[in-house]
Amino acid sequence: MRGPGTAVREALPGRLSAVVKWLPNVLTAARLIAVVPFTVLLARSGDGVSTGAALLFAGAASTDFLDGYLARHAHAQSRFGRIVDPLADRLLIDIALILLVYHNRLEWWLAAPVLVRDALLAAVFRARHEATEVRVNLTGKTATAAIMLSLFLLMLTPGNWPKVIYIVGLALSVAAGIQYLTHPEGGLRSKPS
């Protein structure tokens, strides 16, 4: 016998599935949009320490991991996500790097390898016509997480100790860049993000 809530329970998985399928793209778009207020907050800080910018950065960074997880597990990868997700990540990180160098929170020679790596990989992927086929490897994901954590901490605290985490992320980032150049498919263990 069907009770009064049966139709709702039967319809919910379909509706929930539809929401989960578009949610990764909404999170990616929100991260891209968050770049603007983040940039304003960090640029207007007098010394590169800004709780508001740090919290916005952390929120945007957390959506990077959430949207990838949802897209993979709900089988909701899209062309939009494959193109805009890495663009939003790189914009968020690269703008943070530039502004932290501007505010003397990070040395230019520490920021330059990541900025150059991003520009080089963008040019190489474009030349190979692989901009929509890039597979993220584990080294790249770990590097991004370490760099994002260190930048968040540099914006949050006046101390220099977050640079240690940044240097670890930088080393991983260079290693990931080499992997992307030599194995553009992301390697055997990669998953689409």
CYANA upper distance limits for C-alpha pairs under 8 A (distance plus 0.5 A):
  2 ARG  CA      6 THR  CA      6.46
  5 GLY  CA      9 ARG  CA      6.73
  6 THR  CA     10 GLU  CA      6.59
  7 ALA  CA     11 ALA  CA      6.59
  8 VAL  CA     12 LEU  CA      6.49
  9 ARG  CA     13 PRO  CA      7.76
 10 GLU  CA     14 GLY  CA      8.18
 11 ALA  CA     15 ARG  CA      6.82
 12 LEU  CA     16 LEU  CA      6.23
 13 PRO  CA     17 SER  CA      6.34
 14 GLY  CA     18 ALA  CA      6.74
 15 ARG  CA     19 VAL  CA      6.77
 16 LEU  CA     20 VAL  CA      6.59
 17 SER  CA     21 LYS  CA      6.63
 17 SER  CA     74 ALA  CA      8.13
 18 ALA  CA     22 TRP  CA      7.22
 19 VAL  CA     23 LEU  CA      6.42
 20 VAL  CA     24 PRO  CA      7.74
 20 VAL  CA     70 LEU  CA      7.50
 20 VAL  CA     74 ALA  CA      7.19
 20 VAL  CA     76 ALA  CA      8.32
 21 LYS  CA     70 LEU  CA      8.43
 21 LYS  CA     71 ALA  CA      7.57
 21 LYS  CA     74 ALA  CA      6.87
 21 LYS  CA     75 HIS  CA      8.05
 21 LYS  CA     76 ALA  CA      5.48
 22 TRP  CA     26 VAL  CA      7.00
 22 TRP  CA     76 ALA  CA      7.85
 23 LEU  CA     27 LEU  CA      6.67
 23 LEU  CA     67 ASP  CA      7.83
 23 LEU  CA     70 LEU  CA      8.27
 24 PRO  CA     28 THR  CA      6.68
 24 PRO  CA     66 LEU  CA      8.12
 24 PRO  CA     67 ASP  CA      4.77
 24 PRO  CA     68 GLY  CA      7.43
 24 PRO  CA     70 LEU  CA      6.66
 24 PRO  CA     71 ALA  CA      6.27
 24 PRO  CA     76 ALA  CA      8.17
 24 PRO  CA     81 GLY  CA      7.97
 25 ASN  CA     29 ALA  CA      6.58
 25 ASN  CA     67 ASP  CA      7.79
 25 ASN  CA     78 SER  CA      8.43
 25 ASN  CA     80 PHE  CA      7.60
 25 ASN  CA     81 GLY  CA      6.37
 26 VAL  CA     30 ALA  CA      6.55
 27 LEU  CA     31 ARG  CA      6.69
 27 LEU  CA     63 THR  CA      6.44
 27 LEU  CA     64 ASP  CA      8.24
 27 LEU  CA     67 ASP  CA      6.54
 28 THR  CA     32 LEU  CA      6.83
 28 THR  CA     63 THR  CA      7.58
 28 THR  CA     64 ASP  CA      7.50
 28 THR  CA     67 ASP  CA      7.22
 28 THR  CA     81 GLY  CA      7.38
 28 THR  CA     84 VAL  CA      7.44
 28 THR  CA     85 ASP  CA      6.17
 28 THR  CA     88 ALA  CA      7.69
 29 ALA  CA     33 ILE  CA      6.68
 29 ALA  CA     84 VAL  CA      8.12
 30 ALA  CA     34 ALA  CA      6.49
 30 ALA  CA     60 ALA  CA      8.15
 31 ARG  CA     35 VAL  CA      7.14
 31 ARG  CA     60 ALA  CA      5.49
 31 ARG  CA     61 ALA  CA      8.09
 31 ARG  CA     63 THR  CA      7.41
 31 ARG  CA     64 ASP  CA      8.17
 31 ARG  CA     88 ALA  CA      6.82
 31 ARG  CA     89 ASP  CA      8.48
 32 LEU  CA     84 VAL  CA      8.37
 32 LEU  CA     87 LEU  CA      8.49
 32 LEU  CA     88 ALA  CA      5.33
 32 LEU  CA     89 ASP  CA      8.47
 32 LEU  CA     91 LEU  CA      8.43
 32 LEU  CA     92 LEU  CA      8.34
 33 ILE  CA     37 PRO  CA      8.44
 34 ALA  CA     38 PHE  CA      6.53
 34 ALA  CA     56 LEU  CA      7.82
 34 ALA  CA     60 ALA  CA      7.21
 35 VAL  CA     39 THR  CA      6.46
 35 VAL  CA     88 ALA  CA      8.28
 35 VAL  CA     91 LEU  CA      7.70
 35 VAL  CA     92 LEU  CA      6.31
 36 VAL  CA     40 VAL  CA      6.90
 37 PRO  CA     41 LEU  CA      6.62
 38 PHE  CA     42 LEU  CA      6.68
 38 PHE  CA     53 ALA  CA      5.76
 38 PHE  CA     56 LEU  CA      6.66
 38 PHE  CA     57 PHE  CA      7.11
 39 THR  CA     43 ALA  CA      6.33
 39 THR  CA     53 ALA  CA      8.17
 39 THR  CA     95 ILE  CA      7.49
 39 THR  CA     96 ALA  CA      8.02
 40 VAL  CA     44 ARG  CA      6.54
 41 LEU  CA     45 SER  CA      6.88
 41 LEU  CA     50 SER  CA      7.72
 41 LEU  CA     52 GLY  CA      7.27
 41 LEU  CA     53 ALA  CA      5.80
 42 LEU  CA     48 GLY  CA      6.65
 42 LEU  CA     49 VAL  CA      8.06
 42 LEU  CA     50 SER  CA      6.77
 42 LEU  CA     53 ALA  CA      5.93
 42 LEU  CA     96 ALA  CA      8.31
 42 LEU  CA     99 LEU  CA      7.46
 43 ALA  CA     48 GLY  CA      7.93
 43 ALA  CA     99 LEU  CA      6.85
 45 SER  CA     49 VAL  CA      6.94
 45 SER  CA     50 SER  CA      6.50
 46 GLY  CA    103 HIS  CA      8.00
 47 ASP  CA    103 HIS  CA      5.87
 47 ASP  CA    104 ASN  CA      8.03
 47 ASP  CA    105 ARG  CA      8.06
 48 GLY  CA     99 LEU  CA      7.78
 48 GLY  CA    100 LEU  CA      6.30
 48 GLY  CA    103 HIS  CA      5.61
 48 GLY  CA    104 ASN  CA      8.04
 48 GLY  CA    105 ARG  CA      6.81
 48 GLY  CA    154 LEU  CA      8.42
 48 GLY  CA    155 MET  CA      6.46
 49 VAL  CA    154 LEU  CA      7.47
 49 VAL  CA    155 MET  CA      4.89
 49 VAL  CA    156 LEU  CA      6.09
 49 VAL  CA    157 THR  CA      6.88
 49 VAL  CA    158 PRO  CA      6.88
 50 SER  CA     54 ALA  CA      6.51
 50 SER  CA    155 MET  CA      5.99
 50 SER  CA    156 LEU  CA      6.47
 51 THR  CA     55 LEU  CA      6.52
 51 THR  CA    155 MET  CA      7.33
 51 THR  CA    156 LEU  CA      5.92
 52 GLY  CA     56 LEU  CA      6.65
 53 ALA  CA     57 PHE  CA      6.43
 53 ALA  CA    155 MET  CA      7.62
 54 ALA  CA     58 ALA  CA      6.56
 54 ALA  CA    152 PHE  CA      5.68
 54 ALA  CA    153 LEU  CA      7.97
 54 ALA  CA    155 MET  CA      5.85
 54 ALA  CA    156 LEU  CA      6.27
 55 LEU  CA     59 GLY  CA      6.57
 55 LEU  CA    152 PHE  CA      8.19
 56 LEU  CA     60 ALA  CA      6.59
 57 PHE  CA     61 ALA  CA      6.41
 57 PHE  CA     92 LEU  CA      8.09
 57 PHE  CA    152 PHE  CA      7.12
 58 ALA  CA     62 SER  CA      6.52
 58 ALA  CA    148 MET  CA      8.34
 58 ALA  CA    149 LEU  CA      8.46
 58 ALA  CA    152 PHE  CA      6.87
 59 GLY  CA     63 THR  CA      7.05
 60 ALA  CA     64 ASP  CA      7.36
 61 ALA  CA     65 PHE  CA      7.76
 61 ALA  CA     89 ASP  CA      8.13
 61 ALA  CA    148 MET  CA      7.43
 62 SER  CA     66 LEU  CA      6.87
 63 THR  CA     67 ASP  CA      6.23
 64 ASP  CA     68 GLY  CA      6.87
 64 ASP  CA     85 ASP  CA      7.93
 64 ASP  CA     89 ASP  CA      7.79
 65 PHE  CA     69 TYR  CA      6.69
 66 LEU  CA     70 LEU  CA      6.63
 67 ASP  CA     71 ALA  CA      6.44
 68 GLY  CA     72 ARG  CA      6.64
 68 GLY  CA    193 SER  CA      5.60
 69 TYR  CA     73 HIS  CA      6.59
 69 TYR  CA    193 SER  CA      8.32
 70 LEU  CA     74 ALA  CA      6.19
 70 LEU  CA     75 HIS  CA      8.42
 70 LEU  CA     76 ALA  CA      7.95
 71 ALA  CA     75 HIS  CA      6.16
 71 ALA  CA     76 ALA  CA      5.02
 71 ALA  CA     77 GLN  CA      5.56
 71 ALA  CA    193 SER  CA      7.78
 72 ARG  CA     76 ALA  CA      6.96
 72 ARG  CA     77 GLN  CA      7.01
 72 ARG  CA    192 PRO  CA      7.72
 72 ARG  CA    193 SER  CA      7.39
 77 GLN  CA     81 GLY  CA      7.06
 77 GLN  CA     82 ARG  CA      7.85
 77 GLN  CA    192 PRO  CA      8.37
 77 GLN  CA    193 SER  CA      7.96
 78 SER  CA     82 ARG  CA      6.76
 79 ARG  CA     83 ILE  CA      6.75
 79 ARG  CA    132 THR  CA      7.32
 80 PHE  CA     84 VAL  CA      6.26
 80 PHE  CA     85 ASP  CA      8.31
 81 GLY  CA     85 ASP  CA      5.67
 81 GLY  CA    193 SER  CA      8.39
 82 ARG  CA     86 PRO  CA      7.61
 82 ARG  CA    132 THR  CA      6.28
 82 ARG  CA    133 GLU  CA      7.83
 82 ARG  CA    134 VAL  CA      8.12
 82 ARG  CA    193 SER  CA      7.30
 83 ILE  CA     87 LEU  CA      7.15
 83 ILE  CA    131 ALA  CA      7.31
 83 ILE  CA    132 THR  CA      6.15
 84 VAL  CA     88 ALA  CA      6.42
 85 ASP  CA     89 ASP  CA      6.78
 86 PRO  CA     90 ARG  CA      6.53
 87 LEU  CA     91 LEU  CA      6.55
 88 ALA  CA     92 LEU  CA      6.58
 89 ASP  CA     93 ILE  CA      6.68
 90 ARG  CA     94 ASP  CA      6.17
 90 ARG  CA    118 ASP  CA      7.73
 91 LEU  CA     95 ILE  CA      6.30
 92 LEU  CA     96 ALA  CA      6.68
 93 ILE  CA     97 LEU  CA      6.64
 93 ILE  CA    147 ILE  CA      8.44
 93 ILE  CA    148 MET  CA      7.45
 94 ASP  CA     98 ILE  CA      6.67
 94 ASP  CA    114 VAL  CA      8.34
 94 ASP  CA    115 LEU  CA      6.83
 95 ILE  CA     99 LEU  CA      6.60
 96 ALA  CA    100 LEU  CA      6.45
 96 ALA  CA    151 LEU  CA      7.62
 97 LEU  CA    101 VAL  CA      6.63
 97 LEU  CA    106 LEU  CA      8.03
 97 LEU  CA    111 ALA  CA      6.42
 97 LEU  CA    151 LEU  CA      8.16
 98 ILE  CA    102 TYR  CA      6.66
 98 ILE  CA    111 ALA  CA      7.96
 99 LEU  CA    103 HIS  CA      6.64
100 LEU  CA    104 ASN  CA      6.60
100 LEU  CA    105 ARG  CA      5.52
100 LEU  CA    106 LEU  CA      6.01
100 LEU  CA    155 MET  CA      8.44
101 VAL  CA    105 ARG  CA      6.31
101 VAL  CA    106 LEU  CA      5.32
101 VAL  CA    107 GLU  CA      6.29
101 VAL  CA    108 TRP  CA      6.17
101 VAL  CA    111 ALA  CA      7.88
105 ARG  CA    154 LEU  CA      7.49
105 ARG  CA    160 ASN  CA      8.32
106 LEU  CA    110 LEU  CA      7.43
106 LEU  CA    111 ALA  CA      7.64
106 LEU  CA    163 LYS  CA      8.21
107 GLU  CA    111 ALA  CA      7.14
108 TRP  CA    112 ALA  CA      6.40
109 TRP  CA    113 PRO  CA      7.72
110 LEU  CA    114 VAL  CA      8.37
110 LEU  CA    167 ILE  CA      8.20
110 LEU  CA    170 LEU  CA      8.43
111 ALA  CA    115 LEU  CA      6.87
112 ALA  CA    116 VAL  CA      6.36
113 PRO  CA    117 ARG  CA      6.32
113 PRO  CA    170 LEU  CA      8.10
113 PRO  CA    174 VAL  CA      8.15
114 VAL  CA    118 ASP  CA      6.59
114 VAL  CA    170 LEU  CA      7.34
114 VAL  CA    173 SER  CA      7.60
114 VAL  CA    174 VAL  CA      8.12
115 LEU  CA    119 ALA  CA      6.80
116 VAL  CA    120 LEU  CA      6.45
117 ARG  CA    121 LEU  CA      6.49
117 ARG  CA    174 VAL  CA      7.78
117 ARG  CA    177 GLY  CA      7.16
118 ASP  CA    122 ALA  CA      6.56
119 ALA  CA    123 ALA  CA      6.72
120 LEU  CA    124 VAL  CA      6.61
121 LEU  CA    125 PHE  CA      6.41
121 LEU  CA    177 GLY  CA      7.71
121 LEU  CA    180 TYR  CA      8.35
121 LEU  CA    181 LEU  CA      8.04
122 ALA  CA    126 ARG  CA      6.51
122 ALA  CA    131 ALA  CA      8.27
123 ALA  CA    127 ALA  CA      6.55
124 VAL  CA    128 ARG  CA      6.60
124 VAL  CA    181 LEU  CA      8.33
125 PHE  CA    129 HIS  CA      6.44
125 PHE  CA    130 GLU  CA      5.49
125 PHE  CA    131 ALA  CA      5.87
125 PHE  CA    134 VAL  CA      8.30
126 ARG  CA    130 GLU  CA      6.63
126 ARG  CA    131 ALA  CA      6.18
130 GLU  CA    134 VAL  CA      6.68
133 GLU  CA    185 GLU  CA      8.12
134 VAL  CA    184 PRO  CA      7.12
134 VAL  CA    185 GLU  CA      6.82
134 VAL  CA    186 GLY  CA      7.63
134 VAL  CA    192 PRO  CA      8.35
135 ARG  CA    184 PRO  CA      7.71
135 ARG  CA    185 GLU  CA      5.92
135 ARG  CA    186 GLY  CA      5.28
135 ARG  CA    190 SER  CA      6.98
135 ARG  CA    191 LYS  CA      6.99
135 ARG  CA    192 PRO  CA      5.72
135 ARG  CA    193 SER  CA      7.32
136 VAL  CA    140 GLY  CA      6.87
136 VAL  CA    141 LYS  CA      7.36
136 VAL  CA    186 GLY  CA      6.09
136 VAL  CA    190 SER  CA      6.60
136 VAL  CA    191 LYS  CA      7.15
136 VAL  CA    192 PRO  CA      6.87
136 VAL  CA    193 SER  CA      6.84
137 ASN  CA    141 LYS  CA      6.85
137 ASN  CA    176 ALA  CA      7.78
137 ASN  CA    186 GLY  CA      5.45
137 ASN  CA    187 GLY  CA      7.08
137 ASN  CA    189 ARG  CA      7.61
137 ASN  CA    190 SER  CA      5.28
137 ASN  CA    191 LYS  CA      7.70
138 LEU  CA    142 THR  CA      6.61
138 LEU  CA    189 ARG  CA      8.01
138 LEU  CA    190 SER  CA      6.98
139 THR  CA    143 ALA  CA      6.56
139 THR  CA    172 LEU  CA      6.67
139 THR  CA    173 SER  CA      7.81
139 THR  CA    175 ALA  CA      7.72
139 THR  CA    176 ALA  CA      5.88
140 GLY  CA    144 THR  CA      6.57
140 GLY  CA    172 LEU  CA      7.43
140 GLY  CA    173 SER  CA      6.49
140 GLY  CA    176 ALA  CA      5.42
140 GLY  CA    177 GLY  CA      8.16
141 LYS  CA    145 ALA  CA      6.71
142 THR  CA    146 ALA  CA      6.70
142 THR  CA    169 GLY  CA      7.86
142 THR  CA    172 LEU  CA      7.74
143 ALA  CA    147 ILE  CA      6.56
143 ALA  CA    168 VAL  CA      8.16
143 ALA  CA    169 GLY  CA      4.91
143 ALA  CA    170 LEU  CA      7.24
143 ALA  CA    171 ALA  CA      8.26
143 ALA  CA    172 LEU  CA      5.45
143 ALA  CA    173 SER  CA      5.52
143 ALA  CA    176 ALA  CA      8.21
144 THR  CA    148 MET  CA      6.44
144 THR  CA    169 GLY  CA      7.30
144 THR  CA    173 SER  CA      7.75
145 ALA  CA    149 LEU  CA      6.56
145 ALA  CA    169 GLY  CA      8.08
146 ALA  CA    150 SER  CA      6.64
146 ALA  CA    165 ILE  CA      6.67
146 ALA  CA    166 TYR  CA      6.84
146 ALA  CA    168 VAL  CA      7.57
146 ALA  CA    169 GLY  CA      5.27
147 ILE  CA    151 LEU  CA      6.60
147 ILE  CA    165 ILE  CA      7.59
147 ILE  CA    166 TYR  CA      5.63
147 ILE  CA    169 GLY  CA      5.50
147 ILE  CA    170 LEU  CA      7.51
148 MET  CA    152 PHE  CA      6.59
149 LEU  CA    153 LEU  CA      6.75
149 LEU  CA    165 ILE  CA      8.14
149 LEU  CA    166 TYR  CA      8.44
150 SER  CA    154 LEU  CA      6.58
150 SER  CA    162 PRO  CA      5.55
150 SER  CA    163 LYS  CA      6.99
150 SER  CA    165 ILE  CA      6.01
150 SER  CA    166 TYR  CA      5.65
151 LEU  CA    155 MET  CA      6.73
151 LEU  CA    162 PRO  CA      8.02
151 LEU  CA    166 TYR  CA      7.86
152 PHE  CA    156 LEU  CA      6.70
153 LEU  CA    157 THR  CA      6.41
153 LEU  CA    162 PRO  CA      6.43
154 LEU  CA    158 PRO  CA      7.29
154 LEU  CA    159 GLY  CA      7.75
154 LEU  CA    160 ASN  CA      7.70
154 LEU  CA    162 PRO  CA      6.43
154 LEU  CA    163 LYS  CA      8.13
161 TRP  CA    165 ILE  CA      8.30
162 PRO  CA    166 TYR  CA      6.91
163 LYS  CA    167 ILE  CA      6.57
164 VAL  CA    168 VAL  CA      7.02
165 ILE  CA    169 GLY  CA      6.79
166 TYR  CA    170 LEU  CA      6.45
167 ILE  CA    171 ALA  CA      6.69
168 VAL  CA    172 LEU  CA      6.85
169 GLY  CA    173 SER  CA      6.41
170 LEU  CA    174 VAL  CA      6.76
171 ALA  CA    175 ALA  CA      6.84
172 LEU  CA    176 ALA  CA      6.55
173 SER  CA    177 GLY  CA      6.59
174 VAL  CA    178 ILE  CA      6.85
175 ALA  CA    179 GLN  CA      6.83
176 ALA  CA    180 TYR  CA      6.62
177 GLY  CA    181 LEU  CA      6.73
178 ILE  CA    182 THR  CA      6.66
179 GLN  CA    183 HIS  CA      5.97
179 GLN  CA    184 PRO  CA      7.81
179 GLN  CA    186 GLY  CA      7.60
179 GLN  CA    187 GLY  CA      8.15
180 TYR  CA    184 PRO  CA      5.16
180 TYR  CA    185 GLU  CA      7.87
180 TYR  CA    186 GLY  CA      6.56
183 HIS  CA    187 GLY  CA      6.40
185 GLU  CA    190 SER  CA      8.48
186 GLY  CA    190 SER  CA      5.99
186 GLY  CA    191 LYS  CA      8.50
